[in-house]
Amino acid sequence: MMIPVLKAKNEHETELVMLDLEDVLYINIEKRNIVYHTLDEKYFHLSTLSELYDHFFDSGFDLLDKTNLVNLHKIKKLDGKQGKIYFEENPTGDSKYATVAFIKQKLFHNVISRAIANNTNTSLEYSAKPPKESFRILPRTSED
């Protein structure tokens, strides 16, 4: 069985690789992390959303709340009042959703809106609101 793990590139960087469990000699805990040991290397278990985010961001995933990592290529509707992202255009009570932090809604409103438009094959068109009072520009006369 192949599992996704992190391999240290240097002291501060890791890369996501697939590890064959057939190659694992033993598994232990080091500094509260699960570590897979092979004959030549050691690999770290993906254990936090932050680690996943670092490696999945380029594939369209983003942290929209502290509890989830959302694939922006799949979102179809935002309910800003309830702070929910849906993965279908007309969600029901049984629809899957992910939560969106209020601050993320404000900071990334344009990104979320563009993703939804792209995923639903719609465009982002904005129309200017007509003025509340109509006005007319009158030409100046020689008496003015």
Steps between C-alpha positions, in 0.01 A plus 500: 500500500624848411454783748574874471781611732744786540868462420743758637678694224697702753450626854207727405345345188315180425362341188193286464582148379324165482649231723444130445424337835691194377819709536431604861719332762331654803286793613565707811422833663757782495412837653128412489519409128447159343815403310532220241850353472634323190847364444631836369256772605242611750165649407254701702129439521277784379338606823380860474292704260789743473725225365234398250446865405870548427493213251142517364472877436631467143225243435227750589453436872476786747445539874161669521458427869725362773327161470506435126694512177267558203552414134413831330453315170191330648310780675173610342319719752580726794250566777662804657244530781559147627867494401471190284646395165299244304615262228174512303312795355167428669585355839248319719504420869699183421763674286865484595654831600811647655504796733664831409633730770341845488839669461584268208169592335598866515865455402443250218154599375630565147696172490198301622265680258733435205534134595123458521451679166763280338356179648143585398586639155358841584655842471555767757304795368430804708251770416510850636200595707293780348504821702218534753406840366506584135674814394543688180779723386364818355693696242621840608325794350635846446289622792691278750 
